[in-house]
Amino acid sequence: MTLSAGVHLDRLAVVEECGLGYATDFAVLVYVTSSSTKMQKLVLRADFPPRDQYELVVEFSLDGRELGGRLTIDTQVVVFNPVTVAPFAPASNGSIIWRESHSTYLEGVGSQFPTDSEDFAITRPASADAAWTLRVDTSDMQALFVSAVRLTLNSGSSAVANMLRGSKAPASMALARFLEVDITRQLVEVALNCDEVAAESVEDSDEETVSAVLRSLLSTIWPGVPYETLRRWRDHDPARIDSQIQHARGLGVG
């Protein structure tokens, strides 16, 4: 994922309001936090040149394997080598004089665990024409969900590559929606095959474990429906399960 934005600095106005000398250095720092993967790091530092007015274009890339859940981007303009001309002026390196934070939930169940991409023709030639693979480790259902599940996308597929680039073409949008449906279908199947999920309490469970996240997924798609009823539908009326997954993920929405 590549993101970019412009940050404008009016040096004359800033130094006057902050009690700083014109020779003070200013920089933009961008911090990124991902709630599900617990990733938190500085992804960019860019320095402003010594000009009265300057529009700094910042651009950075994020590794999909580190992203999931709520993504927060914190952008700061900070002071370095401050030249103070007033008693109230920020005197320390790294003092923040402007800050803006944006948060968003990465859409869909697939955003709750790490995602990466590779060319299947190289890494798994027997599945070179597959679009993706989802691996779910159920050996420890109390493990963190983000460490037990991984989605790998086939970057060697032109259709998948277009989707990864954020194409808004109808074919790419349809593929992304089908990806969401397929991930959900596979996770539902895993959930309905695990007794640990059946024993999980929806109200009291730890939402970060494998069994809890899978139980929460079932209750989101089928609120109020008992686990044993879902198993019975899966065994005797699988079309009912599949159609509800499609409905929950909006597969039929144009």
NORTASUL-V890062 format. One record per pair of residues at least 24 apart in sequence whose C-alpha atoms are under 7 Angstrom apart, sorted by the first residue. I is the first residue (numbers start at 1). J is the second residue. If there is no record, write none. Layout:
BEGIN
i,j
I,J
I,J
END
This chain:
BEGIN
i,j
1,61
1,62
1,63
1,64
2,60
2,61
2,62
3,59
3,60
3,61
4,58
4,59
4,60
5,57
5,58
5,59
6,55
6,56
6,57
6,58
7,55
7,56
7,57
8,54
8,55
8,56
9,53
9,54
9,55
10,52
10,53
10,54
11,51
11,52
11,53
12,52
18,89
19,84
19,85
19,86
19,88
19,89
20,82
20,83
20,84
20,85
20,86
20,89
21,83
21,84
21,85
23,83
24,80
24,81
24,82
24,83
25,79
25,80
25,81
25,82
26,77
26,78
26,79
26,80
27,77
27,78
27,79
28,75
28,76
28,77
28,78
29,75
29,76
29,77
30,73
30,74
30,75
30,76
31,73
31,74
31,75
32,72
32,73
32,74
33,71
33,72
33,73
34,67
34,68
34,69
34,70
34,71
34,72
35,68
35,69
35,70
35,71
36,68
36,69
36,112
36,113
36,146
37,66
37,67
37,68
37,146
39,66
64,114
64,115
64,116
65,114
65,115
65,116
66,114
67,114
68,106
68,111
68,112
68,113
68,114
69,105
69,106
69,111
69,112
70,103
70,104
70,105
70,106
71,103
71,104
71,105
71,106
72,101
72,102
72,103
72,104
73,101
73,102
73,103
74,100
74,101
74,102
75,99
75,100
75,101
76,100
108,180
109,184
110,180
110,183
112,146
113,146
113,149
113,150
114,146
114,150
114,151
115,150
115,151
115,152
116,151
116,152
116,153
117,152
117,153
117,154
117,155
118,153
118,154
118,155
119,154
119,155
119,156
120,154
120,156
121,156
130,154
131,157
131,160
141,209
141,210
141,211
142,209
142,210
142,211
143,209
143,210
144,208
144,209
144,210
145,208
145,209
145,210
145,213
177,251
178,251
180,249
181,245
181,246
181,249
185,245
187,214
188,218
191,215
192,231
198,227
221,248
END
